[in-house]
Amino acid sequence: MREKYTRFFENDTATAIGCGVAIVMLFISALAGVATRSTAGAALAFTLIVITMAAFNITEPKASFDADDTQVTFSYLGRKTVIRYGEIKDMKIERRNNEFKTRSGIQRCYVETLTIYAKEKTYVFSAQMDIDYDEVAKDPASMTAQFENSKFSRLKNYIEERIYINI
């Protein structure tokens, strides 16, 4: 079972990542300025970094998970987390409605969090859910069906079936 999902960051995580990227951008631009002994070199390096980051942000790199008969692998930006089914003690899914203000108004999205309790570590993965709000407006009961058919819900069911097979 292989799926891609839109990873969700809490505000403090996104802020920390943004500050870290800004510091790295300034440092690389300063090094380019020193190496070329001109402000034009620093400006060119800064411009290239901004264009690269914009292109990276536009493509919205997706996180993914790949589950087979013995383990699940979560991947994001080249970093992989492998969890063997034999190590899993418990799993739970939580959903919440997230609202935040933007210039264009209030934005809403549902966030689904899968928590996997392993023998030595707790893993937490959050994803923005793809909810069909037109369908929910027609039939409010369809929200439950969309929750039950979400990517993390299907993964949890898949793993639970495999855990009982591997015991």
C-alpha positions as CSV (number, residue, x, y, z in Angstrom):
1,M,0.0,0.0,0.0
2,R,1.6,3.2,-1.1
3,E,0.1,6.7,-0.7
4,K,1.2,10.3,-0.9
5,Y,-0.2,12.9,1.5
6,T,0.2,16.6,2.3
7,R,2.2,16.8,5.5
8,F,0.8,19.3,8.1
9,F,3.1,21.4,10.2
10,E,2.1,23.1,13.4
11,N,2.7,26.9,13.4
12,D,5.8,26.7,15.7
13,T,7.4,24.1,13.5
14,A,6.8,26.1,10.3
15,T,8.2,29.2,12.0
16,A,11.3,27.4,13.1
17,I,11.9,26.0,9.6
18,G,11.3,29.4,8.0
19,C,13.8,31.1,10.4
20,G,16.4,28.4,9.7
21,V,16.0,28.7,5.9
22,A,16.3,32.5,6.2
23,I,19.5,32.3,8.2
24,V,21.0,29.7,5.8
25,M,20.1,32.0,2.8
26,L,21.8,35.0,4.3
27,F,24.9,33.0,5.2
28,I,25.3,31.5,1.7
29,S,24.7,35.0,0.2
30,A,27.4,36.5,2.5
31,L,29.8,33.7,1.5
32,A,29.1,34.3,-2.2
33,G,29.8,38.0,-1.7
34,V,33.1,37.3,0.1
35,A,34.1,34.7,-2.5
36,T,33.4,37.0,-5.5
37,R,34.5,40.2,-3.5
38,S,31.4,42.0,-4.7
39,T,27.9,42.8,-3.7
40,A,26.7,41.6,-7.1
41,G,27.8,38.1,-6.3
42,A,26.0,38.1,-3.0
43,A,22.9,39.5,-4.7
44,L,23.1,36.9,-7.5
45,A,23.4,34.1,-4.9
46,F,20.5,35.4,-2.9
47,T,18.4,35.7,-6.0
48,L,19.2,32.1,-7.1
49,I,18.4,30.8,-3.6
50,V,15.0,32.7,-3.6
51,I,14.1,31.3,-7.0
52,T,15.1,27.8,-5.9
53,M,13.0,28.1,-2.7
54,A,10.1,29.4,-4.7
55,A,10.2,26.6,-7.1
56,F,10.5,24.1,-4.3
57,N,7.5,25.7,-2.5
58,I,5.4,25.7,-5.6
59,T,5.9,22.0,-6.2
60,E,4.8,21.2,-2.6
61,P,6.8,18.1,-1.9
62,K,4.5,15.4,-0.7
63,A,5.2,13.1,2.1
64,S,4.5,9.4,1.5
65,F,4.1,6.1,3.2
66,D,4.7,2.6,1.8
67,A,3.3,-0.3,3.8
68,D,4.1,-4.0,3.0
69,D,3.6,-7.2,4.9
70,T,6.2,-6.5,7.6
71,Q,6.8,-2.8,7.9
72,V,5.7,0.7,7.0
73,T,8.1,3.4,5.7
74,F,7.3,7.1,6.0
75,S,9.2,9.4,3.7
76,Y,9.6,13.1,3.5
77,L,12.4,15.1,1.7
78,G,14.6,12.0,1.5
79,R,14.3,11.2,5.2
80,K,12.8,7.8,5.9
81,T,11.3,6.4,9.0
82,V,10.8,2.6,9.1
83,I,8.5,1.0,11.6
84,R,8.3,-2.8,11.8
85,Y,4.9,-4.1,12.7
86,G,6.4,-6.3,15.4
87,E,7.4,-3.2,17.3
88,I,4.0,-1.6,17.3
89,K,2.1,-1.7,20.6
90,D,-0.8,0.6,19.7
91,M,-2.1,3.1,17.2
92,K,-4.6,5.9,17.3
93,I,-6.0,8.5,14.9
94,E,-7.2,12.0,15.9
95,R,-8.9,14.5,13.7
96,R,-9.4,18.2,14.3
97,N,-10.7,21.2,12.3
98,N,-8.0,23.7,11.9
99,E,-8.8,27.4,11.3
100,F,-6.4,30.2,10.5
101,K,-6.7,33.7,9.2
102,T,-5.1,34.8,5.9
103,R,-5.4,38.0,3.9
104,S,-8.2,36.5,1.9
105,G,-10.2,35.5,5.0
106,I,-10.5,32.4,7.2
107,Q,-9.1,29.2,5.9
108,R,-10.3,25.8,7.2
109,C,-8.9,22.4,6.9
110,Y,-9.1,19.1,8.7
111,V,-5.9,17.7,10.1
112,E,-5.6,14.0,10.7
113,T,-2.9,12.8,13.1
114,L,-1.7,9.2,13.2
115,T,0.2,8.3,16.4
116,I,2.0,5.0,16.5
117,Y,3.2,3.7,19.8
118,A,6.2,1.4,19.3
119,K,8.2,-0.5,21.9
120,E,10.9,2.2,22.3
121,K,9.5,5.3,20.6
122,T,6.3,7.2,19.7
123,Y,5.8,8.3,16.1
124,V,3.5,11.1,15.2
125,F,2.5,11.9,11.6
126,S,0.0,14.7,10.6
127,A,-1.7,15.2,7.3
128,Q,-4.1,17.7,5.8
129,M,-7.2,15.8,4.8
130,D,-8.8,16.1,1.4
131,I,-12.4,16.7,2.3
132,D,-15.0,17.1,-0.4
133,Y,-17.0,20.0,1.2
134,D,-19.6,20.0,-1.7
135,E,-20.5,16.4,-0.8
136,V,-20.7,17.3,2.9
137,A,-23.0,20.2,2.1
138,K,-25.3,17.8,0.2
139,D,-25.1,15.0,2.8
140,P,-23.6,15.8,6.2
141,A,-23.3,12.1,7.0
142,S,-20.8,11.7,4.2
143,M,-18.2,13.4,6.5
144,T,-18.1,10.2,8.6
145,A,-17.5,8.1,5.4
146,Q,-14.7,10.5,4.3
147,F,-13.1,10.1,7.7
148,E,-13.3,6.3,7.6
149,N,-11.8,6.3,4.1
150,S,-8.9,8.7,4.8
151,K,-5.4,7.7,3.9
152,F,-4.3,7.3,7.6
153,S,-7.5,5.3,8.4
154,R,-6.8,2.9,5.5
155,L,-3.2,2.6,6.6
156,K,-4.2,1.9,10.2
157,N,-6.6,-0.8,9.1
158,Y,-3.9,-2.3,6.7
159,I,-1.3,-2.4,9.5
160,E,-3.8,-3.9,12.0
161,E,-4.6,-6.7,9.6
162,R,-0.9,-7.4,9.1
163,I,-0.1,-7.3,12.8
164,Y,-2.6,-10.1,13.5
165,I,-1.2,-12.1,10.6
166,N,2.4,-11.8,11.9
167,I,1.7,-12.8,15.5
